[in-house]
Structures are given as structure tokens and as C-alpha cells.
Amino acid sequence: MTTQGIKTVLHPVSDLTKAKAVYAALLGIEPQTDSPYYVGFDAEGQHIGLVPDGGPQGMTSPVTYWHVPDIAAKLAEVTAAGATVQEAPHEVGAGRVVATVIDVDGNVLGLIQDR
């Protein structure tokens, strides 16, 4: 099963207000989602998210999210190939389901399915 590509990258930030200003300047747009727990920018089909203090996932570096048509099937494929589940699939709102896995070198890979 093929992916729909990387369309989402989340960045852990220590100061959401300062990071929001930097990313707004970089992208040349204001955020489309702006809350105390998440700031999101949609720029030319790419979603850039800012997560204060790494969020509940405990992110310590940016995580790329691969968009897939069937998250359960893709999760089964990547774990059969050697990845381990870090964050089981769960809905984060508006029909979006996310999960993360750790590859064989310790890199975190995100999966997203929009229902």
C-alpha cells in the first residue's frame, strides 16, 4: 500500500508565542489553528504544527507524518518490517487518526489517516 506523502510536520517548541512569530515570518502567513496546546499553519498544502514542550507524546525533535489511506493496514506493514509502535492509533479530532512508530534506528515516524 502506498502513502499519500508527507504533508504534516510537527515541531516541539519551548515557547509557543515566540515560535509562532518565527514560523509566521518564515511561512508568510498567520496560523490557521491557534490554541495554547497547538498552533498549526497550512502553507501550500503542507501543514506545520507547533507543539508546546513536545505535547503528551513527549516529542524531542520534529516528527514527519505520512498520510495513508488505511492507518491500521500501514501500521501492520511497518511493524511486520521491523518498526515498533510508539503511539497507538487514536483520533485527534475531525476524523483524523494518528499513530507513531519507531524505525530500526530509533527515528520516530508518524502516520495520519483522515476519515
MIFIRO-295827 format. One record per residue: chain; y, x, z of N, C-alpha, C in turn; residue in three letters. Coordinates in pm, whole numbers. Each point is the difference from the previous one (the first is absolute). Layout:
N
SITE, A, Y, X, Z, Y, X, Z, Y, X, Z, ala
...
//
This chain:
115
SITE, A, -117, 84, 0, 117, -84, 0, 124, 89, 0, met
SITE, A, 92, -25, -90, 122, 81, -7, 106, -54, 95, thr
SITE, A, 96, 86, 31, 112, -41, 85, 115, -46, -89, thr
SITE, A, 100, -57, 61, 121, -41, -70, 109, 104, 19, gln
SITE, A, -36, 115, 55, 93, 111, 17, 65, 3, 137, gly
SITE, A, 74, 108, 22, 77, 15, 124, 133, -69, -22, ile
SITE, A, 25, -103, 80, 126, -73, -11, 75, -2, 133, lys
SITE, A, -66, 48, 105, 58, -6, 134, -20, 132, 72, thr
SITE, A, 109, 51, 60, -8, 120, 83, 75, -30, 130, val
SITE, A, -68, 18, 111, 62, -21, 131, 30, 135, 64, leu
SITE, A, 119, 9, 60, 44, 123, 65, 26, -27, 148, his
SITE, A, -63, 77, 90, 35, -12, 141, 137, 64, 22, pro
SITE, A, 83, -64, 79, 135, 54, 27, 28, -6, 150, val
SITE, A, 77, 98, 47, 32, 4, 143, 126, -80, 33, ser
SITE, A, 91, -15, -97, 123, -76, 21, 17, -92, -120, asp
SITE, A, -33, -127, 18, 0, -96, -110, 138, -17, -62, leu
SITE, A, 103, -3, 80, 136, -19, -51, 42, 117, -89, thr
SITE, A, -23, 121, 46, 36, 117, -80, -85, 10, -126, lys
SITE, A, -129, -26, 14, -89, 8, -116, 37, -106, -103, ala
SITE, A, 35, -119, 46, 39, -107, -92, 120, 43, -83, lys
SITE, A, 97, 65, 60, 119, 47, -73, -39, 105, -104, ala
SITE, A, -89, 93, 36, -42, 105, -92, -74, -60, -120, val
SITE, A, -95, -90, 25, -78, -58, -108, 85, -93, -87, tyr
SITE, A, 95, -71, 60, 91, -84, -80, 83, 88, -94, ala
SITE, A, 45, 114, 49, 77, 92, -84, -89, 59, -109, ala
SITE, A, -121, 40, 36, -93, 58, -97, -33, -99, -111, leu
SITE, A, -34, -123, 37, -46, -100, -95, 113, -76, -69, leu
SITE, A, 119, 4, 61, 114, -69, -58, -4, -151, 17, gly
SITE, A, -77, -47, 98, -10, -144, 27, -8, -22, 151, ile
SITE, A, 27, -121, 40, -17, -39, 140, -143, -49, 19, glu
SITE, A, -51, 1, 123, -137, -46, 23, -16, -150, -25, pro
SITE, A, -117, -38, -49, -32, -141, -18, -58, -60, 127, gln
SITE, A, -63, 85, 82, -51, -41, 130, 65, 90, 103, thr
SITE, A, 60, -61, 101, 73, 79, 99, -22, -60, 138, asp
SITE, A, -95, 57, 74, -29, -47, 134, -14, 119, 93, ser
SITE, A, -4, -24, 130, -12, 112, 94, -134, 75, -11, pro
SITE, A, -102, -63, -57, -132, 63, -8, -38, 44, -141, tyr
SITE, A, 86, -31, -101, -33, 39, -137, 122, -19, -90, tyr
SITE, A, 26, 100, -83, 105, -11, -102, -66, 32, -134, val
SITE, A, 19, -90, -96, -65, 19, -130, 98, -8, -116, gly
SITE, A, -17, 92, -94, 82, 5, -121, -90, -25, -120, phe
SITE, A, 46, -80, -95, -72, -19, -126, 86, 61, -110, asp
SITE, A, -47, 112, -54, 76, 74, -100, -85, 21, -125, ala
SITE, A, 37, -70, -106, -67, 18, -130, -152, -16, 10, glu
SITE, A, -46, -101, 72, -143, -25, 11, -72, 80, 106, gly
SITE, A, 74, 86, 70, -58, 82, 107, 52, -53, 134, gln
SITE, A, -90, -18, 96, 42, -44, 133, -1, 120, 94, his
SITE, A, 113, 27, 63, 12, 108, 98, 26, -65, 135, ile
SITE, A, -88, 27, 97, 13, -59, 132, 27, 106, 105, gly
SITE, A, 83, -37, 96, 32, 87, 114, -59, -64, 125, leu
SITE, A, -81, 76, 71, -71, -51, 118, 45, 81, 122, val
SITE, A, 72, -63, 93, 47, 75, 117, -114, 55, 85, pro
SITE, A, 11, 127, 31, -96, 70, 85, -145, -13, -47, asp
SITE, A, -19, -17, -130, -134, -8, -55, -70, -132, 20, gly
SITE, A, 69, -97, 63, -56, -133, 19, -129, -1, 78, gly
SITE, A, -66, -117, 4, -125, -11, 75, -112, 84, -59, pro
SITE, A, 16, 41, -129, -102, 83, -63, 7, 144, 49, gln
SITE, A, 111, 38, 62, 16, 138, 47, 18, 99, -114, gly
SITE, A, 65, -43, -109, 20, 88, -115, 78, 124, 40, met
SITE, A, -45, 115, -49, 71, 125, 27, 53, 63, -129, thr
SITE, A, -35, -59, -113, 48, 46, -130, 2, -121, -94, ser
SITE, A, 67, 12, -114, 0, -113, -94, -142, -38, -42, pro
SITE, A, -19, -129, -25, -129, -52, -47, 24, -75, -131, val
SITE, A, -76, 39, -103, 6, -72, -127, -101, -112, 3, thr
SITE, A, 40, -113, -55, -88, -117, -4, -35, -33, -144, tyr
SITE, A, -129, 0, -27, -53, -36, -131, -20, -150, -3, trp
SITE, A, 56, -65, -98, -16, -144, -15, -131, -28, -74, his
SITE, A, -80, -89, 57, -133, -30, -53, -19, -151, -10, val
SITE, A, -82, -45, -94, -23, -145, -13, -96, -55, 106, pro
SITE, A, -87, 85, 57, -98, -45, 99, -15, 109, 105, asp
SITE, A, 68, -16, 112, 5, 106, 102, -138, 24, 62, ile
SITE, A, -79, -105, 20, -132, 18, 60, -90, 83, -93, ala
SITE, A, 3, -31, -128, -83, 75, -96, 45, 146, -10, ala
SITE, A, 131, 22, -5, 50, 139, -12, -30, 76, 128, lys
SITE, A, 13, -64, 115, -33, 65, 127, -147, 40, 3, leu
SITE, A, -87, -86, -50, -143, 33, -7, -24, 120, -92, ala
SITE, A, 72, 4, -113, -16, 112, -94, 43, 133, 61, glu
SITE, A, 117, 1, 63, 51, 128, 51, -76, 47, 124, val
SITE, A, -48, -93, 81, -79, 44, 116, -138, 48, -46, thr
SITE, A, -56, -62, -102, -128, 49, -55, 17, 140, -58, ala
SITE, A, 120, 31, -46, 27, 132, -57, 33, 105, 105, ala
SITE, A, 15, -41, 128, 22, 98, 106, 123, -20, 85, gly
SITE, A, 88, -95, -35, 117, -28, 84, -42, -77, 125, ala
SITE, A, 82, 6, 105, -26, -78, 121, 116, -95, 24, thr
SITE, A, -31, -117, 50, 103, -101, 27, 82, 43, 120, val
SITE, A, 131, 3, -18, 91, 26, 112, 54, -133, 53, gln
SITE, A, 41, -86, -90, 59, -129, 36, -69, -106, -85, glu
SITE, A, -75, -89, 64, -74, -103, -72, 96, -96, -70, ala
SITE, A, -45, -67, -106, 88, -93, -71, 54, -109, 92, pro
SITE, A, 129, -24, -13, 63, -108, 77, 124, -47, -73, his
SITE, A, 33, -127, 19, 115, -57, -68, 128, 40, 74, glu
SITE, A, 102, 35, -79, 129, 39, 58, 111, -98, -36, val
SITE, A, -37, -112, -62, 97, -103, -33, 4, -28, -150, gly
SITE, A, 35, -122, -33, 17, -44, -139, -122, 27, -86, ala
SITE, A, -121, -7, 59, -122, 20, -76, -34, 144, -31, gly
SITE, A, 72, 94, 57, -25, 142, -25, -99, 52, 104, arg
SITE, A, -107, 64, -49, -102, 60, 87, 4, 151, -20, val
SITE, A, -1, 74, 110, 5, 146, -7, -115, 61, 80, val
SITE, A, -35, 121, -37, -99, 80, 73, 31, 146, -29, ala
SITE, A, -48, 89, 87, 12, 143, -28, -135, 66, 22, thr
SITE, A, -21, 106, -77, -120, 82, 14, 43, 145, 10, val
SITE, A, -91, 83, 49, 24, 144, 6, -97, 64, -97, ile
SITE, A, 54, 82, -92, -88, 66, -96, -71, 117, 65, asp
SITE, A, -82, 70, -76, -82, 107, 56, 81, 120, 49, val
SITE, A, 130, 7, -37, 85, 109, 46, 99, -43, 107, asp
SITE, A, -12, -124, 48, 87, -47, 107, 127, -69, -47, gly
SITE, A, 16, -20, -131, 117, -69, -52, -16, -151, 19, asn
SITE, A, 110, -67, 35, -2, -144, 17, 36, -66, -133, val
SITE, A, -84, -92, -45, 23, -76, -122, 10, -148, 34, leu
SITE, A, 100, -67, -52, 18, -141, 26, -49, -84, -116, gly
SITE, A, -48, -121, 32, -40, -99, -98, 77, -128, 27, leu
SITE, A, 44, -67, -105, 71, -127, 12, -58, -99, -100, ile
SITE, A, -21, -122, 47, -36, -110, -89, 97, -114, 26, gln
SITE, A, 63, -49, -106, 84, -119, 11, -81, -119, -46, asp
SITE, A, -10, -99, 88, -80, -119, -32, 88, -110, -53, arg
//
